[in-house]
């Protein structure tokens, strides 16, 4: 089902410089919720693809906004609340709802509308579609309207059958005119699906602006208008979103699909943000870069030698275990900072500091639709939409384009190439269940390469480990707030990861979206020579050793170091203060 209600849209991702989160989307695959709020003529009618000769933009269903069917006879038509009106928390109005102030980086509403040049022969048959905004207290402030009409006459806008569209703050025949020469009228001469988008943002000094744009089915922007009023001050006279509404519809019906509200926020440039623990294994790669934050602890394992161009913040403790680690940046911890001999922090190290907890996003969406199993060396191209389980087997290729995808499971086997075409906009992959990436997986972002990493996001609601296999090449944001995300050995990564726990295994190279430098490329990361050799300054282990755990006391995790005179398997038994066996662990062979 193409329907999303993000349960906490104010908790936007803090891993990258900006994050766009879909708060509401309705593709009418299973119902028409969100378009039945106001009742009667304001309800949209869900129909199957092919109804009245219109193929759905995506999926097997869309909806119809029923109008008067008579050119010149006005009729109020379908409306949505975009998943809920948005108000400033704590405001005086009884209708206030928490979490809805104007997002720091604005928000977007958009709707696909089918413009059919054969729908009528009556010159000057019109519709007005508006996306409105509220006052901070929740009542109506202003409309931003696409004024559209069908024409078959001849004038400065063209000749023959065409839609002429302009933008204003007014709807209805008495207050607006699509051909108004002062409103930059634009003509569309081809039948098809078009995306009508409103982008609300701060134009400077807190003044609201709304960019209204029309794009064709391929995502190419055809025309843009910008409306702004100096009295629309964000936080003073401007609150959050209101309705989307066909304030006038003189057509028998207008086919609509994919109603969406997206909210964005200006955020901090973390390459890794974890709620509990970040663990970084040693690396010989070019210095990885990007700031790290954990609401719990951060642990760096023994270096190789390893240098990290990072700033580190932790609500809990920071531990740099073993020698030959260099943290080229500042380290700030609410708890302790432990640095073993032979390791260095080149910047300021501040323990016992007041470190803020960074909120992780909450994901809440669903999926459903056809399942796909791509055979070995096979290829599959998918349009944005909702799907069931997807598996791409080894050496396969999956091609995705700009838009939102929903999967119950998203399983990518080894040596698979994901071709992610962001030329027409961002790609968001939303996974309800398990997301998994085997070894040697390549994220091939076209046409921008690494520069397009901000346009790719993988969201997963899973609580099991989300693994990215060794020697993979990954570009984009990984958002899995309930999961442990593991980057396999020798993985190249540019982007951001937001998860409950993050583990970076040996010899990975990672950069934040905005970090300088370039990844070597798929399969081009040098493999360190002599991985098992001891680095300089280390003496051979000649006896069994079990060292004191660190940190101690701890919450929620600690590190227990041990050494063996020769390789072998061990069992680690942990007892509580009463001498009772509490845990039994078998670490990998050492």
N, C-alpha and C positions, 0 to 999 in steps of 0.2 A: 504494500500500500504506500502511496506517495503522500504520507501525512506525517508531519512532525510537530510536536509541541516541546520545545526546549524548556525543561523544568526550572532552570535558573539562568535566564539570559543575562543577568547582571554579572554572573561569574564567567567572564570571558577569558579566553586563554592568555596566560601571561608568559608564554614561552617565546613568542616572536614579537616583532615590533608592532604588529597589528593583527587582529584576528576577526574574521567574519564568521558569525555563527547563525545558522538558519534557525530562526525562532518559530516560524510557521511555514509550512508548505502544504498545499492541497492540489493533488493531481487527479482527484475524483475516481481513483481506481476502486475504492471500496465503499465510499460514501461521499456526501457533500457537506460534511461538518465544516463549520466556519462560514458557510454560505446559507445557513438556515437560522441565523441569529435574530433577524428582524421580522421574519414571517411574511406570509402572503406574497405579493408581487415582488418582494425583495429577496425571495429565495431563488437560488440557482437550481436548475433541473439537471440531474446527472443523466447522461445518455451514453450509449455504446458508440465506439468508433464506427463511422460510416453513417450515423444518423443524419438525415437531411443532407446526405452527400458529403459530409465533412469527416475526414480522417483525423483522429486525435493527434495532437502535437506529439505526445509521448504516451506509451501504454495503450490500453484498450478502451479507455473511457475518457470523457471530458464532460463539460457541462454547457448548458445554454442559459443565457440571460434573455428572458422573454420580454419583448417590447410591444408597442402599439400595433406595429405592422402597417402603419399609415404614415407616409412622409408628411411632416407638418403637424402631426398629432403627437404631442409630448406624452411620455409615460415614464414614471419612475420604475427602475428595474433592479436587477440583482445587486446585493451588497454583501460585504464581509467585514468582520472586525479584525482581520489579520491575526486571529488567535487570541485576541483580547486587547481592549484599550489599554494604554500605557500612561501611568500617572506618577508623579513624584511621591516617594514614600513620605508619610506623615502629613500630607496636605489635608486641608480642612474638609474637602468634599466627602460626603458619605460613600461615594462610589470609588474612592481611592483604593489602589491595590499596590502592594509592596513591589519594589524592584524595577520601576518603570521610568525613571527619569531619562532625559534625552541622552543617548549614548555619546561618549566623548568623541568618537569618530563618526557619529551619525548612524543612519540606517537607510535601508533600501526596501521599497515595495515594488513588486513587478507582477504582471499578468500577461499571459499569451492570449491574444484576441485574433480570431480568424476574420480577415477582411475579404468579403466575397463580392466581387464586382457584378455578379449575376443575382445578388440578393433582391434587388429592386431596380425599377426603371424610372422611379420618381426622382427628378432632380431635387437636390437639397433635402435629402433624408438624413437625419442627424443622430449622433449619439454623443453624450458627454460622460467621460469617465474620470473620476476624481479620487485622489488619495489625500485625506484631510489630516490635520494635526490639531492637538489639543492645547488649551491653556494648562499651566502647571496644576491647577486644581481639578482638571479632568473634563471641563466643558469645552465646546467647540471653539477653535481659534480661527482657522483658515482652511480653504480648499485650494488644491492645486490640480487644475483640470486640463485634460486633453479634450479639446473641442473638435469633433470630427464630423464630416458629412460626405455623402455620396453625391457626385455631380456628373452630368454628361453634357454640359454646355461648353462654351468656349470663352475663355477670358485669360487674364494674366497668370492664372494657376495651371493652365493647360486646356486641353480639349478632349472630348470623348470620355468614356467611363473612367472614373478615378475617385479615390478618396482624398479629400483635402483636410489637413489636420493642422491645428495651431494650439497654443497653450495660453491659459489665463487663470485667474483666480475666480472665475465665474462660470456658472452652468446655466442651461435653459436658453431658449430662443430669445427671450427678451433681454438677456444679459450678455450674450456671447455670439460670435459669428466665426465659423472656421476659416473663412476667407479674409478675415480682417487683415489688411495689408500691414498694419502696425504690429502684428503678432507673428510675422515670418511664416506664413502658411506654406505647407509642404505637401506635395502631391505623391500619392502611391498609385501606381498603374497596373499592379500585378496582384491577382488573387493569391492568398496564402496566409500563413501564420506570422504574426508580428508580436514582438515583446514590447509592451508599454511599461516603462520603468520610471519610478520616482526615486531620486536620491536626495535625501535630506542631510545637510551638513552645515558646519560652522564656516561661514564665508569670511570670518575675521571679526575680531572684537565682539564675539558672541552673537553676531547677527545671523539669523537663519537664512539659508538659501536652499532652493529646491531645483535640482536639475531633472527635467523631464526629457526622456529620450525614447526613440523608437528604433528597434533593431529587427532585421529580417530573420528568417528561420535559421540561417547559418551563423547568426551572432554578430553580423556586421552592423554597426551603428549607422543609421541613415540620417537622423536629424536630432539635434539637441536644442532645448530651450532652457534658460535659467531664469527663475523668478525669485525675487527677494524684496522685502519691505524693511526699511530701517527700524520700524517699531517692533519687529519680531525678534525679541531678545531671548535667547536660550536661557531657561531658568527663571526668567522674569515674566515674559508673556508667552513663552513657548515651553510646552511640556513634551509629551510623547505622542505616539501614533494614535489615530482615530480610525475611521472606516476607509474602505475602498468601495466605490458606489457608482453604478451607472445612473447618474442623476436624471438623465434623459436617454431614452432608447426608442427610436421611431421605427426600428427594423422589427420584422416578425420575431427574430431571435438573433443573438450574437453568440457564436461558439467561443468558449473560453477554456483555458487549461492552465495548470501550473501557477497558481496564485502563491506568492512567496513573500515573506518578510524576513530580512536579514539585518541583524544588528552587529555593529562593529565597536571596537574599543581600542584606544591607544594604550599600548602595554609595554612591558619591559623586555629587553633583548636577552632572554635566557635561552641558551641552547638546550639546557636540561632543567626542568622543574619537576621535583618529586615531592610527594606528600610525606614519605617516610625515610627513604634512604637512596643515596646515589653512591655507587661503587665504580671506581675507575681502575681497571687493571693497567699494567705497565704497557708502554708503547715506545717503539723506536722511530715512529713516523715524525714527519715535519710537525712542529708544535701545533697541536689541536687548539682551537680558539672558540670562545663564546662563554658567557657568564653562566654559572651554576647556582641553583638555589634548592635547598631542601628544607621542608618544614620539620624534618627530623635531623638525620646525620649525613655527613659526606665523608667517604673514605677513599683515599688514594693508596693503591697497593705499591709494592716495591718497584722502583724505576728500572730502566733498562740501558742507559739512562733515559729519563723522560722529562720533557719540558712542556708545560701547559700555559698557554697565554690566556688565562682566565681570571676573573674575579669570583670568589666563592663566598656565599652567605648560607648560613644554616641556623635554624632556630635552636637546634641541638648542638652537637659536637662536630668538629672537623678533625680527622686523623690522617696523617701522612705516614704510612707504615713502611718501614724499610728505608734503604738509602737510595741515592741517585734520582730523587724526584725534585724538580724545580717548579714551583708555582710562581709564574711571572705575573703577579697581580696582587690584589688585596684579598685577605681572608678575614671574614667577620663571623663570629659564632656567638649564639646566645649562651652556650655552655663553654666547654674547654676547646683548646686547640693543641693537639699533640703532634710534634714533629720529631721523627726518629733521626738519629745521627746520620749525617751524610745527605740529608734532604734540606731544602731551602725554600723560604718564602721571600721573594724579593721586594714585595710591597709591604704595606702595613698589616700586621696581624693583630686583631682585636678580639679578645675573648670576653665573655660575660656582657656582651653588648645587647641592646634592645633590638632584636631582629623581628621584623614583621612576618607573620604567617601570610603566605601568598595563596589565595584561594584558587583551587582547581575548578575547571568547568564541570557542570553536571550534564550528562548527555541523556536524552530521552527521545527516542524515535523508534519506529518499527519498519519492517520490510516484509515483502512477500511478492511472489511472482514466479516466473519460470526459472528452473534450475539449468545450469550449464556445466558440462564437463568437457573441457577442451583436451583432445587426445595429445599424446606425445608429438611434438613438432607441429602441432596444429595452431590455428590462428582464429581469433574471435574479435569482432568489432561490436561494441555495445553502445547504444545511445543512453543518455541520462534517463534514469527511471528507477523503478523498484523491482528487485529480483529476489529469488530464494537463495539457494546455495550455489556458489561458483567455485569450481576447481580448475586450475590451469596446470596441466601436467608438464613434465620436464621438456625443455627446449621449445615450449609454446610461446605464443605472443598474444597479449591482450591489448586492444586498442580502445582508449577512452577519449572522449572529447569534453569540451567545457560544459559544466552543469553538475547537478547533484545525483549521486548514485546511492542506492540503499540495498544492502545484502544481508541475508541471515548469516551466511558464512562466506569468507573470502580467503580461499586457500591457494597459495601460489607456490608451486613446486620449484625444484632447483633449475637454474639456467633459463628462467623465464624472463622475457622482456616485457615490461609494461610501457607501452607507448602512450604518453599522456600529452594530448594536443591542447595546449592552453592558449593557442593563438586567438581564440574568440572569448577567452575568460577563464576563470578558475575552475578547478576540478575538486570536488569533495566526495570522498568515498566514506560512506557511513555503514558500519558493520554492527549488527545487533549481537551476534554470537562470536565465533572464533575468527580472528584474523591471524594468518600465519604466512611468513615468507621464508622459504627454504634458502639454501646457499646459492651464491652466484646470481641473485636476482638483480636485475637492472631496472631502475626508474629512468626511462628515456623521455625527458621533458622537451617537447618541441613547440615552437621553433627556438626557444630561448635557452635551453640547456640549464646550467646551474643558476643563471639569472632568473629562471622561472620557478625557483623552489618555493617562493611564497604563494604561488598559485596552486599548489598541490597540498591537500590535507587528507589524512586518513584518520577518521574517528572510529573508536571501538568501545563498545559497552562491556566487553568481556572482563572477567575477574581472573581468568587463567593467564599464564604467561603469554605475552605477545613477543614472539621470537623473530628476529631478522638474522638469517643464516650467514655464515662466514663468507667473506669476500664478496659481499653484495655492494651495490652502488645505489644509494637511496637519496632522493631529493624531495624535501617537503616537510610538513609538520605531522607528527604522530601524536594523537590525543587519545589516551587510554587511562582515564583517571582512576579506574578500579584495578588496573593490571600492573604487573611487573613487565617492563619492556627490556629486552636483552638484545644488544648489538653484538653479533658474532665476530670472531677473530677476523682481523684484516678488512673490516667493513669500512667503506667510505660513506660519510654522511654529511649532507649540508641541509640545515633546517632547524627544527626544534622538536623536542620530545617533552610531553607533559604526561606524567604517569604517577601511580602510587609509589612505584619503586623503579629505578633505572640502574641497569648493570651494563657497563661497557667492557667487553672482553679484550683480550690482548691485541695490541698492534692495530687498533682502529685509528682512523683519522677523521675528526669531526670538526665542522665549522658551523657557526650560526649563519642564518640567512645573509646577514650583513657583514660577516667577517671578511677581511681581505684574503687574497690568495685564491687558489683554484685546486680542486681535487684532481689527481692524476688522470682519472677517467676509468670507466669500467674495465676491470681486469688489469689495470696498470699500476696498482699500488704495490710498491716494492715489498717483497716478503723478506723480513729480517733473516740474516744468516746466523746460524748457531743459536737458535732460540733457547736451547737447553744449556748453553754454556753459562758459567757464572760470570757476572760482570766484574770489572776490576775492583779490587779492594775487598772481595768476599772470600772468606776462608771456607775450606771444605768442612762439611758436617761429619763429625767422627763419632757422634753418640746421639741417642734419642733426646729430643728437646721438646718441652712443652712450656710455653711462655705465658705470662700473665695476660689475661684478656684485657682489651681496651675498646671503648671506655668502660670504666667500672666505678660507680654504678652506671647502668645503662637503661635506655628506653628509646626505641623498642628493640634495638639490636646491638650486638657487640662483635668484636673480632678476636678469635682465638688462634694464635700462631703456634705451629709445631714444625719440627724438622726431623728427617730420617737420615741415617747414614747411607741408605741405599733405597732405590725405588721399591715401592710395595703398597699394598692396601692396608688401611688402618680402620679401626672402629673407635669412635670418640663417644665416650659415655659421660653424661653430664648429670651431676647429683645436686639435689637441693640442700638447704642448710640442715635438714634433718637426716641427711645421709641416704635419702631415697632416690632411686634412679628416675630422673626427670625426662631425659632425652637420650636417644641413641642415634648417632649419625655415622654414615660411611661416606666420607669425602672421596672424590675421584682419586685414582692412583697417583701417588706423588713420585 
